[in-house]
Amino acid sequence: MDEMSLKDILKNGETLTVEFKSDLKALPDKDLIAAVVALANTEGGDLYLGVENDGPFRRAFYLSDN
């Protein structure tokens, strides 16, 4: 993924196939598992750790089903 694609994804926000999870506080395992299962039970998608729901991020970790 290039920098421009990431900027577009952050600008467009969460969708059915894009999920952001904050890292400002410890993310309980059950919340992370719930996000992965939700994506797996729909069309699949991408999970971005370290990104706030409204787009800003301190650092981003990208998990994809592709």
CHARMM internal coordinates of N, CA and C (Angstrom, degrees):
IC EDIT
DIST 1 N 1 CA 1.4433
DIST 1 CA 1 C 1.5210
ANGL 1 N 1 CA 1 C 107.61
DIST 1 C 2 N 1.3160
ANGL 1 CA 1 C 2 N 115.58
DIHE 1 N 1 CA 1 C 2 N 133.63
DIST 2 N 2 CA 1.4613
ANGL 1 C 2 N 2 CA 118.95
DIHE 1 CA 1 C 2 N 2 CA 178.83
DIST 2 CA 2 C 1.5350
ANGL 2 N 2 CA 2 C 110.53
DIHE 1 C 2 N 2 CA 2 C -92.17
DIST 2 C 3 N 1.3210
ANGL 2 CA 2 C 3 N 115.49
DIHE 2 N 2 CA 2 C 3 N 167.83
DIST 3 N 3 CA 1.4696
ANGL 2 C 3 N 3 CA 121.08
DIHE 2 CA 2 C 3 N 3 CA -175.81
DIST 3 CA 3 C 1.5234
ANGL 3 N 3 CA 3 C 112.08
DIHE 2 C 3 N 3 CA 3 C -60.88
DIST 3 C 4 N 1.3332
ANGL 3 CA 3 C 4 N 117.91
DIHE 3 N 3 CA 3 C 4 N -38.17
DIST 4 N 4 CA 1.4604
ANGL 3 C 4 N 4 CA 120.83
DIHE 3 CA 3 C 4 N 4 CA -178.78
DIST 4 CA 4 C 1.5296
ANGL 4 N 4 CA 4 C 111.18
DIHE 3 C 4 N 4 CA 4 C -65.81
DIST 4 C 5 N 1.3280
ANGL 4 CA 4 C 5 N 117.34
DIHE 4 N 4 CA 4 C 5 N -40.05
DIST 5 N 5 CA 1.4630
ANGL 4 C 5 N 5 CA 120.40
DIHE 4 CA 4 C 5 N 5 CA 177.61
DIST 5 CA 5 C 1.5206
ANGL 5 N 5 CA 5 C 111.04
DIHE 4 C 5 N 5 CA 5 C -62.03
DIST 5 C 6 N 1.3297
ANGL 5 CA 5 C 6 N 116.49
DIHE 5 N 5 CA 5 C 6 N -42.76
DIST 6 N 6 CA 1.4583
ANGL 5 C 6 N 6 CA 120.38
DIHE 5 CA 5 C 6 N 6 CA 179.06
DIST 6 CA 6 C 1.5218
ANGL 6 N 6 CA 6 C 110.58
DIHE 5 C 6 N 6 CA 6 C -63.05
DIST 6 C 7 N 1.3219
ANGL 6 CA 6 C 7 N 117.83
DIHE 6 N 6 CA 6 C 7 N -43.19
DIST 7 N 7 CA 1.4636
ANGL 6 C 7 N 7 CA 121.22
DIHE 6 CA 6 C 7 N 7 CA 178.11
DIST 7 CA 7 C 1.5264
ANGL 7 N 7 CA 7 C 110.93
DIHE 6 C 7 N 7 CA 7 C -60.18
DIST 7 C 8 N 1.3210
ANGL 7 CA 7 C 8 N 117.54
DIHE 7 N 7 CA 7 C 8 N -41.46
DIST 8 N 8 CA 1.4661
ANGL 7 C 8 N 8 CA 121.31
DIHE 7 CA 7 C 8 N 8 CA 178.48
DIST 8 CA 8 C 1.5237
ANGL 8 N 8 CA 8 C 111.14
DIHE 7 C 8 N 8 CA 8 C -63.77
DIST 8 C 9 N 1.3178
ANGL 8 CA 8 C 9 N 116.81
DIHE 8 N 8 CA 8 C 9 N -43.28
DIST 9 N 9 CA 1.4628
ANGL 8 C 9 N 9 CA 121.03
DIHE 8 CA 8 C 9 N 9 CA 179.98
DIST 9 CA 9 C 1.5205
ANGL 9 N 9 CA 9 C 110.07
DIHE 8 C 9 N 9 CA 9 C -63.39
DIST 9 C 10 N 1.3300
ANGL 9 CA 9 C 10 N 117.53
DIHE 9 N 9 CA 9 C 10 N -44.96
DIST 10 N 10 CA 1.4626
ANGL 9 C 10 N 10 CA 120.57
DIHE 9 CA 9 C 10 N 10 CA 179.34
DIST 10 CA 10 C 1.5193
ANGL 10 N 10 CA 10 C 111.29
DIHE 9 C 10 N 10 CA 10 C -64.21
DIST 10 C 11 N 1.3271
ANGL 10 CA 10 C 11 N 116.72
DIHE 10 N 10 CA 10 C 11 N -38.31
DIST 11 N 11 CA 1.4656
ANGL 10 C 11 N 11 CA 120.92
DIHE 10 CA 10 C 11 N 11 CA 179.96
DIST 11 CA 11 C 1.5329
ANGL 11 N 11 CA 11 C 110.90
DIHE 10 C 11 N 11 CA 11 C -66.89
DIST 11 C 12 N 1.3364
ANGL 11 CA 11 C 12 N 117.15
DIHE 11 N 11 CA 11 C 12 N -38.56
DIST 12 N 12 CA 1.4632
ANGL 11 C 12 N 12 CA 121.42
DIHE 11 CA 11 C 12 N 12 CA -176.97
DIST 12 CA 12 C 1.5249
ANGL 12 N 12 CA 12 C 112.84
DIHE 11 C 12 N 12 CA 12 C -78.46
DIST 12 C 13 N 1.3199
ANGL 12 CA 12 C 13 N 117.57
DIHE 12 N 12 CA 12 C 13 N -20.08
DIST 13 N 13 CA 1.4629
ANGL 12 C 13 N 13 CA 121.34
DIHE 12 CA 12 C 13 N 13 CA 176.51
DIST 13 CA 13 C 1.5146
ANGL 13 N 13 CA 13 C 113.99
DIHE 12 C 13 N 13 CA 13 C 78.96
DIST 13 C 14 N 1.3163
ANGL 13 CA 13 C 14 N 114.23
DIHE 13 N 13 CA 13 C 14 N -170.95
DIST 14 N 14 CA 1.4619
ANGL 13 C 14 N 14 CA 120.89
DIHE 13 CA 13 C 14 N 14 CA -177.75
DIST 14 CA 14 C 1.5261
ANGL 14 N 14 CA 14 C 111.08
DIHE 13 C 14 N 14 CA 14 C -70.10
DIST 14 C 15 N 1.3198
ANGL 14 CA 14 C 15 N 114.35
DIHE 14 N 14 CA 14 C 15 N 146.83
DIST 15 N 15 CA 1.4628
ANGL 14 C 15 N 15 CA 122.14
DIHE 14 CA 14 C 15 N 15 CA 176.41
DIST 15 CA 15 C 1.5267
ANGL 15 N 15 CA 15 C 107.55
DIHE 14 C 15 N 15 CA 15 C -138.90
DIST 15 C 16 N 1.3252
ANGL 15 CA 15 C 16 N 116.55
DIHE 15 N 15 CA 15 C 16 N -169.66
DIST 16 N 16 CA 1.4612
ANGL 15 C 16 N 16 CA 119.64
DIHE 15 CA 15 C 16 N 16 CA 175.82
DIST 16 CA 16 C 1.5235
ANGL 16 N 16 CA 16 C 111.93
DIHE 15 C 16 N 16 CA 16 C -64.91
DIST 16 C 17 N 1.3138
ANGL 16 CA 16 C 17 N 117.24
DIHE 16 N 16 CA 16 C 17 N -24.16
DIST 17 N 17 CA 1.4656
ANGL 16 C 17 N 17 CA 120.40
DIHE 16 CA 16 C 17 N 17 CA -177.10
DIST 17 CA 17 C 1.5340
ANGL 17 N 17 CA 17 C 113.34
DIHE 16 C 17 N 17 CA 17 C -116.23
DIST 17 C 18 N 1.3116
ANGL 17 CA 17 C 18 N 117.68
DIHE 17 N 17 CA 17 C 18 N 6.61
DIST 18 N 18 CA 1.4737
ANGL 17 C 18 N 18 CA 122.07
DIHE 17 CA 17 C 18 N 18 CA 177.53
DIST 18 CA 18 C 1.5207
ANGL 18 N 18 CA 18 C 108.00
DIHE 17 C 18 N 18 CA 18 C -130.63
DIST 18 C 19 N 1.3321
ANGL 18 CA 18 C 19 N 115.98
DIHE 18 N 18 CA 18 C 19 N 125.21
DIST 19 N 19 CA 1.4658
ANGL 18 C 19 N 19 CA 121.76
DIHE 18 CA 18 C 19 N 19 CA -178.90
DIST 19 CA 19 C 1.5256
ANGL 19 N 19 CA 19 C 108.69
DIHE 18 C 19 N 19 CA 19 C -128.39
DIST 19 C 20 N 1.3344
ANGL 19 CA 19 C 20 N 116.63
DIHE 19 N 19 CA 19 C 20 N 132.28
DIST 20 N 20 CA 1.4587
ANGL 19 C 20 N 20 CA 122.54
DIHE 19 CA 19 C 20 N 20 CA 176.45
DIST 20 CA 20 C 1.5301
ANGL 20 N 20 CA 20 C 108.64
DIHE 19 C 20 N 20 CA 20 C -106.05
DIST 20 C 21 N 1.3184
ANGL 20 CA 20 C 21 N 116.40
DIHE 20 N 20 CA 20 C 21 N 140.59
DIST 21 N 21 CA 1.4606
ANGL 20 C 21 N 21 CA 121.97
DIHE 20 CA 20 C 21 N 21 CA 173.96
DIST 21 CA 21 C 1.5189
ANGL 21 N 21 CA 21 C 108.86
DIHE 20 C 21 N 21 CA 21 C -131.43
DIST 21 C 22 N 1.3122
ANGL 21 CA 21 C 22 N 116.14
DIHE 21 N 21 CA 21 C 22 N 128.67
DIST 22 N 22 CA 1.4583
ANGL 21 C 22 N 22 CA 123.10
DIHE 21 CA 21 C 22 N 22 CA -178.49
DIST 22 CA 22 C 1.5273
ANGL 22 N 22 CA 22 C 111.19
DIHE 21 C 22 N 22 CA 22 C -69.57
DIST 22 C 23 N 1.3287
ANGL 22 CA 22 C 23 N 116.16
DIHE 22 N 22 CA 22 C 23 N 155.68
DIST 23 N 23 CA 1.4627
ANGL 22 C 23 N 23 CA 120.11
DIHE 22 CA 22 C 23 N 23 CA 170.13
DIST 23 CA 23 C 1.5302
ANGL 23 N 23 CA 23 C 110.64
DIHE 22 C 23 N 23 CA 23 C -121.59
DIST 23 C 24 N 1.3365
ANGL 23 CA 23 C 24 N 116.79
DIHE 23 N 23 CA 23 C 24 N 17.88
DIST 24 N 24 CA 1.4643
ANGL 23 C 24 N 24 CA 120.08
DIHE 23 CA 23 C 24 N 24 CA 179.32
DIST 24 CA 24 C 1.5224
ANGL 24 N 24 CA 24 C 111.77
DIHE 23 C 24 N 24 CA 24 C -68.08
DIST 24 C 25 N 1.3075
ANGL 24 CA 24 C 25 N 116.89
DIHE 24 N 24 CA 24 C 25 N -28.13
DIST 25 N 25 CA 1.4612
ANGL 24 C 25 N 25 CA 121.89
DIHE 24 CA 24 C 25 N 25 CA 173.86
DIST 25 CA 25 C 1.5273
ANGL 25 N 25 CA 25 C 106.51
DIHE 24 C 25 N 25 CA 25 C -134.26
DIST 25 C 26 N 1.2917
ANGL 25 CA 25 C 26 N 116.00
DIHE 25 N 25 CA 25 C 26 N 162.76
DIST 26 N 26 CA 1.4648
ANGL 25 C 26 N 26 CA 120.06
DIHE 25 CA 25 C 26 N 26 CA -178.86
DIST 26 CA 26 C 1.5242
ANGL 26 N 26 CA 26 C 110.29
DIHE 25 C 26 N 26 CA 26 C -59.64
DIST 26 C 27 N 1.3121
ANGL 26 CA 26 C 27 N 116.25
DIHE 26 N 26 CA 26 C 27 N 129.24
DIST 27 N 27 CA 1.4633
ANGL 26 C 27 N 27 CA 121.72
DIHE 26 CA 26 C 27 N 27 CA 178.80
DIST 27 CA 27 C 1.5257
ANGL 27 N 27 CA 27 C 108.43
DIHE 26 C 27 N 27 CA 27 C -88.63
DIST 27 C 28 N 1.3312
ANGL 27 CA 27 C 28 N 116.94
DIHE 27 N 27 CA 27 C 28 N 116.43
DIST 28 N 28 CA 1.4656
ANGL 27 C 28 N 28 CA 118.36
DIHE 27 CA 27 C 28 N 28 CA 178.93
DIST 28 CA 28 C 1.5313
ANGL 28 N 28 CA 28 C 110.94
DIHE 27 C 28 N 28 CA 28 C -60.52
DIST 28 C 29 N 1.3206
ANGL 28 CA 28 C 29 N 115.64
DIHE 28 N 28 CA 28 C 29 N 143.79
DIST 29 N 29 CA 1.4617
ANGL 28 C 29 N 29 CA 120.50
DIHE 28 CA 28 C 29 N 29 CA 179.85
DIST 29 CA 29 C 1.5253
ANGL 29 N 29 CA 29 C 111.89
DIHE 28 C 29 N 29 CA 29 C -53.34
DIST 29 C 30 N 1.3457
ANGL 29 CA 29 C 30 N 116.83
DIHE 29 N 29 CA 29 C 30 N -39.76
DIST 30 N 30 CA 1.4665
ANGL 29 C 30 N 30 CA 119.59
DIHE 29 CA 29 C 30 N 30 CA -177.28
DIST 30 CA 30 C 1.5322
ANGL 30 N 30 CA 30 C 111.42
DIHE 29 C 30 N 30 CA 30 C -63.40
DIST 30 C 31 N 1.3432
ANGL 30 CA 30 C 31 N 117.69
DIHE 30 N 30 CA 30 C 31 N -32.35
DIST 31 N 31 CA 1.4664
ANGL 30 C 31 N 31 CA 120.29
DIHE 30 CA 30 C 31 N 31 CA 178.15
DIST 31 CA 31 C 1.5223
ANGL 31 N 31 CA 31 C 111.42
DIHE 30 C 31 N 31 CA 31 C -71.39
DIST 31 C 32 N 1.3178
ANGL 31 CA 31 C 32 N 116.31
DIHE 31 N 31 CA 31 C 32 N -39.98
DIST 32 N 32 CA 1.4634
ANGL 31 C 32 N 32 CA 120.60
DIHE 31 CA 31 C 32 N 32 CA 177.39
DIST 32 CA 32 C 1.5257
ANGL 32 N 32 CA 32 C 110.52
DIHE 31 C 32 N 32 CA 32 C -65.79
DIST 32 C 33 N 1.3133
ANGL 32 CA 32 C 33 N 116.51
DIHE 32 N 32 CA 32 C 33 N -44.60
DIST 33 N 33 CA 1.4659
ANGL 32 C 33 N 33 CA 120.77
DIHE 32 CA 32 C 33 N 33 CA 178.56
DIST 33 CA 33 C 1.5177
ANGL 33 N 33 CA 33 C 110.20
DIHE 32 C 33 N 33 CA 33 C -62.62
DIST 33 C 34 N 1.3270
ANGL 33 CA 33 C 34 N 117.92
DIHE 33 N 33 CA 33 C 34 N -41.88
DIST 34 N 34 CA 1.4681
ANGL 33 C 34 N 34 CA 121.31
DIHE 33 CA 33 C 34 N 34 CA 178.99
DIST 34 CA 34 C 1.5249
ANGL 34 N 34 CA 34 C 111.09
DIHE 33 C 34 N 34 CA 34 C -60.64
DIST 34 C 35 N 1.3261
ANGL 34 CA 34 C 35 N 117.63
DIHE 34 N 34 CA 34 C 35 N -39.98
DIST 35 N 35 CA 1.4697
ANGL 34 C 35 N 35 CA 120.99
DIHE 34 CA 34 C 35 N 35 CA 179.15
DIST 35 CA 35 C 1.5280
ANGL 35 N 35 CA 35 C 110.91
DIHE 34 C 35 N 35 CA 35 C -65.85
DIST 35 C 36 N 1.3150
ANGL 35 CA 35 C 36 N 116.84
DIHE 35 N 35 CA 35 C 36 N -43.42
DIST 36 N 36 CA 1.4744
ANGL 35 C 36 N 36 CA 120.65
DIHE 35 CA 35 C 36 N 36 CA 179.55
DIST 36 CA 36 C 1.5258
ANGL 36 N 36 CA 36 C 110.38
DIHE 35 C 36 N 36 CA 36 C -65.25
DIST 36 C 37 N 1.3178
ANGL 36 CA 36 C 37 N 117.30
DIHE 36 N 36 CA 36 C 37 N -43.95
DIST 37 N 37 CA 1.4669
ANGL 36 C 37 N 37 CA 120.90
DIHE 36 CA 36 C 37 N 37 CA 179.72
DIST 37 CA 37 C 1.5228
ANGL 37 N 37 CA 37 C 110.77
DIHE 36 C 37 N 37 CA 37 C -64.15
DIST 37 C 38 N 1.3223
ANGL 37 CA 37 C 38 N 117.05
DIHE 37 N 37 CA 37 C 38 N -40.96
DIST 38 N 38 CA 1.4712
ANGL 37 C 38 N 38 CA 120.12
DIHE 37 CA 37 C 38 N 38 CA 178.84
DIST 38 CA 38 C 1.5260
ANGL 38 N 38 CA 38 C 110.76
DIHE 37 C 38 N 38 CA 38 C -60.70
DIST 38 C 39 N 1.3181
ANGL 38 CA 38 C 39 N 117.61
DIHE 38 N 38 CA 38 C 39 N -43.52
DIST 39 N 39 CA 1.4643
ANGL 38 C 39 N 39 CA 120.33
DIHE 38 CA 38 C 39 N 39 CA 177.91
DIST 39 CA 39 C 1.5289
ANGL 39 N 39 CA 39 C 110.57
DIHE 38 C 39 N 39 CA 39 C -65.92
DIST 39 C 40 N 1.3198
ANGL 39 CA 39 C 40 N 116.94
DIHE 39 N 39 CA 39 C 40 N -40.47
DIST 40 N 40 CA 1.4670
ANGL 39 C 40 N 40 CA 120.97
DIHE 39 CA 39 C 40 N 40 CA -178.79
DIST 40 CA 40 C 1.5244
ANGL 40 N 40 CA 40 C 111.61
DIHE 39 C 40 N 40 CA 40 C -67.04
DIST 40 C 41 N 1.3265
ANGL 40 CA 40 C 41 N 116.86
DIHE 40 N 40 CA 40 C 41 N -30.53
DIST 41 N 41 CA 1.4666
ANGL 40 C 41 N 41 CA 120.54
DIHE 40 CA 40 C 41 N 41 CA -177.97
DIST 41 CA 41 C 1.5275
ANGL 41 N 41 CA 41 C 113.14
DIHE 40 C 41 N 41 CA 41 C -84.48
DIST 41 C 42 N 1.3193
ANGL 41 CA 41 C 42 N 117.57
DIHE 41 N 41 CA 41 C 42 N -1.88
DIST 42 N 42 CA 1.4640
ANGL 41 C 42 N 42 CA 120.33
DIHE 41 CA 41 C 42 N 42 CA 178.23
DIST 42 CA 42 C 1.5215
ANGL 42 N 42 CA 42 C 108.33
DIHE 41 C 42 N 42 CA 42 C -116.97
DIST 42 C 43 N 1.3070
ANGL 42 CA 42 C 43 N 116.64
DIHE 42 N 42 CA 42 C 43 N -126.70
DIST 43 N 43 CA 1.4675
ANGL 42 C 43 N 43 CA 121.23
DIHE 42 CA 42 C 43 N 43 CA -177.37
DIST 43 CA 43 C 1.5236
ANGL 43 N 43 CA 43 C 112.41
DIHE 42 C 43 N 43 CA 43 C -90.51
DIST 43 C 44 N 1.3343
ANGL 43 CA 43 C 44 N 117.42
DIHE 43 N 43 CA 43 C 44 N 5.61
DIST 44 N 44 CA 1.4581
ANGL 43 C 44 N 44 CA 119.95
DIHE 43 CA 43 C 44 N 44 CA -172.05
DIST 44 CA 44 C 1.5104
ANGL 44 N 44 CA 44 C 107.99
DIHE 43 C 44 N 44 CA 44 C 83.24
DIST 44 C 45 N 1.3116
ANGL 44 CA 44 C 45 N 116.65
DIHE 44 N 44 CA 44 C 45 N -173.14
DIST 45 N 45 CA 1.4476
ANGL 44 C 45 N 45 CA 117.97
DIHE 44 CA 44 C 45 N 45 CA 178.08
DIST 45 CA 45 C 1.5023
ANGL 45 N 45 CA 45 C 112.92
DIHE 44 C 45 N 45 CA 45 C 157.38
DIST 45 C 46 N 1.3207
ANGL 45 CA 45 C 46 N 114.52
DIHE 45 N 45 CA 45 C 46 N -164.12
DIST 46 N 46 CA 1.4521
ANGL 45 C 46 N 46 CA 122.63
DIHE 45 CA 45 C 46 N 46 CA -174.82
DIST 46 CA 46 C 1.5203
ANGL 46 N 46 CA 46 C 109.90
DIHE 45 C 46 N 46 CA 46 C -123.61
DIST 46 C 47 N 1.3050
ANGL 46 CA 46 C 47 N 115.24
DIHE 46 N 46 CA 46 C 47 N 138.67
DIST 47 N 47 CA 1.4567
ANGL 46 C 47 N 47 CA 122.46
DIHE 46 CA 46 C 47 N 47 CA 179.80
DIST 47 CA 47 C 1.5231
ANGL 47 N 47 CA 47 C 107.73
DIHE 46 C 47 N 47 CA 47 C -115.36
DIST 47 C 48 N 1.3268
ANGL 47 CA 47 C 48 N 116.81
DIHE 47 N 47 CA 47 C 48 N 126.56
DIST 48 N 48 CA 1.4601
ANGL 47 C 48 N 48 CA 123.10
DIHE 47 CA 47 C 48 N 48 CA -179.65
DIST 48 CA 48 C 1.5181
ANGL 48 N 48 CA 48 C 108.69
DIHE 47 C 48 N 48 CA 48 C -112.94
DIST 48 C 49 N 1.3215
ANGL 48 CA 48 C 49 N 116.72
DIHE 48 N 48 CA 48 C 49 N 111.51
DIST 49 N 49 CA 1.4581
ANGL 48 C 49 N 49 CA 122.10
DIHE 48 CA 48 C 49 N 49 CA 178.80
DIST 49 CA 49 C 1.5194
ANGL 49 N 49 CA 49 C 108.74
DIHE 48 C 49 N 49 CA 49 C -90.77
DIST 49 C 50 N 1.3213
ANGL 49 CA 49 C 50 N 116.63
DIHE 49 N 49 CA 49 C 50 N 139.49
DIST 50 N 50 CA 1.4633
ANGL 49 C 50 N 50 CA 120.80
DIHE 49 CA 49 C 50 N 50 CA -179.58
DIST 50 CA 50 C 1.5118
ANGL 50 N 50 CA 50 C 112.95
DIHE 49 C 50 N 50 CA 50 C 91.89
DIST 50 C 51 N 1.3380
ANGL 50 CA 50 C 51 N 116.71
DIHE 50 N 50 CA 50 C 51 N 13.51
DIST 51 N 51 CA 1.4664
ANGL 50 C 51 N 51 CA 121.75
DIHE 50 CA 50 C 51 N 51 CA -179.19
DIST 51 CA 51 C 1.5258
ANGL 51 N 51 CA 51 C 108.29
DIHE 50 C 51 N 51 CA 51 C -119.90
DIST 51 C 52 N 1.3358
ANGL 51 CA 51 C 52 N 115.83
DIHE 51 N 51 CA 51 C 52 N 131.21
DIST 52 N 52 CA 1.4603
ANGL 51 C 52 N 52 CA 120.32
DIHE 51 CA 51 C 52 N 52 CA 177.15
DIST 52 CA 52 C 1.5330
ANGL 52 N 52 CA 52 C 109.86
DIHE 51 C 52 N 52 CA 52 C -75.03
DIST 52 C 53 N 1.3173
ANGL 52 CA 52 C 53 N 117.28
DIHE 52 N 52 CA 52 C 53 N 156.86
DIST 53 N 53 CA 1.4694
ANGL 52 C 53 N 53 CA 121.16
DIHE 52 CA 52 C 53 N 53 CA -178.66
DIST 53 CA 53 C 1.5221
ANGL 53 N 53 CA 53 C 113.14
DIHE 52 C 53 N 53 CA 53 C -58.23
DIST 53 C 54 N 1.3361
ANGL 53 CA 53 C 54 N 117.06
DIHE 53 N 53 CA 53 C 54 N -28.79
DIST 54 N 54 CA 1.4636
ANGL 53 C 54 N 54 CA 119.01
DIHE 53 CA 53 C 54 N 54 CA -179.11
DIST 54 CA 54 C 1.5287
ANGL 54 N 54 CA 54 C 112.28
DIHE 53 C 54 N 54 CA 54 C -93.12
DIST 54 C 55 N 1.3465
ANGL 54 CA 54 C 55 N 117.59
DIHE 54 N 54 CA 54 C 55 N 11.31
DIST 55 N 55 CA 1.4557
ANGL 54 C 55 N 55 CA 120.75
DIHE 54 CA 54 C 55 N 55 CA 171.21
DIST 55 CA 55 C 1.5129
ANGL 55 N 55 CA 55 C 118.53
DIHE 54 C 55 N 55 CA 55 C 108.18
DIST 55 C 56 N 1.3553
ANGL 55 CA 55 C 56 N 120.76
DIHE 55 N 55 CA 55 C 56 N -39.60
DIST 56 N 56 CA 1.4625
ANGL 55 C 56 N 56 CA 118.61
DIHE 55 CA 55 C 56 N 56 CA -177.87
DIST 56 CA 56 C 1.5299
ANGL 56 N 56 CA 56 C 111.79
DIHE 55 C 56 N 56 CA 56 C -60.79
DIST 56 C 57 N 1.3100
ANGL 56 CA 56 C 57 N 115.90
DIHE 56 N 56 CA 56 C 57 N 149.13
DIST 57 N 57 CA 1.4553
ANGL 56 C 57 N 57 CA 118.69
DIHE 56 CA 56 C 57 N 57 CA 177.64
DIST 57 CA 57 C 1.5162
ANGL 57 N 57 CA 57 C 110.56
DIHE 56 C 57 N 57 CA 57 C -143.16
DIST 57 C 58 N 1.3183
ANGL 57 CA 57 C 58 N 115.25
DIHE 57 N 57 CA 57 C 58 N 150.80
DIST 58 N 58 CA 1.4617
ANGL 57 C 58 N 58 CA 121.75
DIHE 57 CA 57 C 58 N 58 CA 173.79
DIST 58 CA 58 C 1.5171
ANGL 58 N 58 CA 58 C 108.94
DIHE 57 C 58 N 58 CA 58 C -93.51
DIST 58 C 59 N 1.2801
ANGL 58 CA 58 C 59 N 116.18
DIHE 58 N 58 CA 58 C 59 N -41.49
DIST 59 N 59 CA 1.4615
ANGL 58 C 59 N 59 CA 123.62
DIHE 58 CA 58 C 59 N 59 CA 173.54
DIST 59 CA 59 C 1.5176
ANGL 59 N 59 CA 59 C 105.40
DIHE 58 C 59 N 59 CA 59 C -156.25
DIST 59 C 60 N 1.2880
ANGL 59 CA 59 C 60 N 116.93
DIHE 59 N 59 CA 59 C 60 N 149.07
DIST 60 N 60 CA 1.4610
ANGL 59 C 60 N 60 CA 119.61
DIHE 59 CA 59 C 60 N 60 CA -177.08
DIST 60 CA 60 C 1.5210
ANGL 60 N 60 CA 60 C 110.16
DIHE 59 C 60 N 60 CA 60 C -125.13
DIST 60 C 61 N 1.3102
ANGL 60 CA 60 C 61 N 115.34
DIHE 60 N 60 CA 60 C 61 N 135.87
DIST 61 N 61 CA 1.4598
ANGL 60 C 61 N 61 CA 122.84
DIHE 60 CA 60 C 61 N 61 CA 172.45
DIST 61 CA 61 C 1.5167
ANGL 61 N 61 CA 61 C 106.29
DIHE 60 C 61 N 61 CA 61 C -116.41
DIST 61 C 62 N 1.2918
ANGL 61 CA 61 C 62 N 116.01
DIHE 61 N 61 CA 61 C 62 N 132.23
DIST 62 N 62 CA 1.4609
ANGL 61 C 62 N 62 CA 121.80
DIHE 61 CA 61 C 62 N 62 CA -169.92
DIST 62 CA 62 C 1.5236
ANGL 62 N 62 CA 62 C 109.58
DIHE 61 C 62 N 62 CA 62 C -113.39
DIST 62 C 63 N 1.3370
ANGL 62 CA 62 C 63 N 117.04
DIHE 62 N 62 CA 62 C 63 N 123.84
DIST 63 N 63 CA 1.4517
ANGL 62 C 63 N 63 CA 123.02
DIHE 62 CA 62 C 63 N 63 CA 175.12
DIST 63 CA 63 C 1.5183
ANGL 63 N 63 CA 63 C 107.91
DIHE 62 C 63 N 63 CA 63 C -119.10
DIST 63 C 64 N 1.3111
ANGL 63 CA 63 C 64 N 116.80
DIHE 63 N 63 CA 63 C 64 N 129.77
DIST 64 N 64 CA 1.4642
ANGL 63 C 64 N 64 CA 119.90
DIHE 63 CA 63 C 64 N 64 CA -176.44
DIST 64 CA 64 C 1.5148
ANGL 64 N 64 CA 64 C 109.90
DIHE 63 C 64 N 64 CA 64 C -131.31
DIST 64 C 65 N 1.3223
ANGL 64 CA 64 C 65 N 115.61
DIHE 64 N 64 CA 64 C 65 N 152.71
DIST 65 N 65 CA 1.4638
ANGL 64 C 65 N 65 CA 119.95
DIHE 64 CA 64 C 65 N 65 CA 174.82
DIST 65 CA 65 C 1.5203
ANGL 65 N 65 CA 65 C 111.28
DIHE 64 C 65 N 65 CA 65 C -90.35
DIST 65 C 66 N 1.3136
ANGL 65 CA 65 C 66 N 117.68
DIHE 65 N 65 CA 65 C 66 N 2.62
DIST 66 N 66 CA 1.4748
ANGL 65 C 66 N 66 CA 121.90
DIHE 65 CA 65 C 66 N 66 CA -179.39
DIST 66 CA 66 C 1.5013
ANGL 66 N 66 CA 66 C 111.82
DIHE 65 C 66 N 66 CA 66 C -96.18
END
COOR INIT
IC SEED 1 N 1 CA 1 C
IC BUILD
